[in-house]
Structure formats: structure tokens, C-alpha cells
Amino acid sequence: DTGVSQDPRHKITKRGQNVTFRCDPISEHNRLYWYRQTLGQGPEFLTYFQNEAQLEKSRLLSDRFSAERPKGSFSTLEIQRTEQGDSAMYLCASSPASGGITDTQYFGPGTRLTVL
Amino acid sequence: AQSVAQPEDQVNVAEGNPLTVKCTYSVSGNPYLFWYVQYPNRGLQFLLKYITGDNLVKGSYGFEAEFNKSQTSFHLKKPSALVSDSALYFCAVRDAYLGNNAGNMLTFGGGTRLMVKP
């Protein structure tokens, strides 16, 4: 068990560019979550996958954001036409297949995005 | 809707003294409550959770939390603080009323910075 991994750890981009982040969950975890954390705030839920199905999306996830989990393993989060307001830490978490709504989410180290 | 409040932005405590980090919540049904800790430039590390049963929950690194339904609180405690406990602490809630189909989104509080001084 190597934990949740995220790549890259840091990303600096110019406004208007597209960026893509990757998350590799803990093996055998079939649930995967994306959160966004801005400076001085707690994480805010963005979206949730069970296997390859995206089951829930927050209103925070505008049309410029898209997330995929094509084979039920790793996930990608893409932001198109980035804006300065997208600057944040993007956190990925996963939880066990055996769990239900009480399961613990285990977080990765995050990807810090800076939009210039 | 589910919400969490952490009324203190920062808590200062001397090493060896007991510490408390406060958390209150609001849900429609029964709450599932979690505490996480975040060190600089790191993700969140799970400390403990309350699902049901004993109101006093014990977790990692000597931390514990007490669930109080009448006060809608879930305060984090430790009998003797260490300098290495200095970090950002987040309380989170999941409303059981939402059911399985609503997903497993957690709602986090704004965080409390714990500073333990030698």
C-alpha cells in the first residue's frame, strides 16, 4: 500500500492554458474523489467516481472542468482555459471497495496549481 | 445541507499541556464525523472518525474526540501536546440522511491551526 499519489505536485501555467492532473488511488480502492482547497480554507468537494462511473459533481465544477476515470483505476482532472481563480491545491482521495457512506477517505499530497 | 464550523482560526498551547480543537456541525440526519490533519505542503492525514456507538473515539497519535449530540459538537482532544502536533486540523461531516446514492462527499470546516510551543 503506497498511498494515493498525484502528479504533478506543482503546476504553474498562464491564464488561458489547459492543464491536466493525474491521481492514482490506493490499489483496490474503487471510490475516488477530487477536492479543491484554496489558501486558508478547507477542502471543497468537486466530484466522485465509483469505479469508472462519475456519480456526483459539485456546482463548483464548471464547464471548464472535466474529470475521467476510464478504467476505474487512475483519474485525470482537466481544467480548460485556466483563470487566476483556479489557483488552488487540488486534492485526490480514495476509499475502500468494502466501505459505504461511512468509509474513510485517504488523501494524496495534492497538486498545487498557480495560474499567472 | 451539511455544514461544519471550526470557531477558532488558531489554538496555542504549551508542550505537555492538554489541547482541544473545537468543531460543531449541522446535518439533517445522523452525522458521520471525521478529523484530518494537514502538514505544510502535504495532503490530509486521517486521524479518527465517529460513525456510531461510544461517544469517545480514539485515533492516531494519541488524539481522541468526543461526540456530543445535544451540542452538535465533535471536539478533538489530546491529553499532552507535542511540538510535532503543530499543524492544520480539519473537521469534516457526512450526513447519513443523504443516503448511498448521494455519494460520499465530505464537507470540511475552515481549519484550525494548532501551535504547540516548547
Interface residues (C-beta under 8 A of the other chain):
Chain A: V4 Q6 R31 Y33 G40 Q41 G42 P43 E44 F45 Y48 L55 E56 S58 L91 A93 S95 G100 I101 T102 D103 T104 Q105 Y106 F107 G108 P109 G110 R112
Chain B: V4 Y32 F34 Y36 N41 R42 G43 L44 Q45 F46 K49 I51 F90 A92 R94 A96 L98 G99 N100 A102 G103 N104 M105 L106 T107 F108 G109 G110 G111
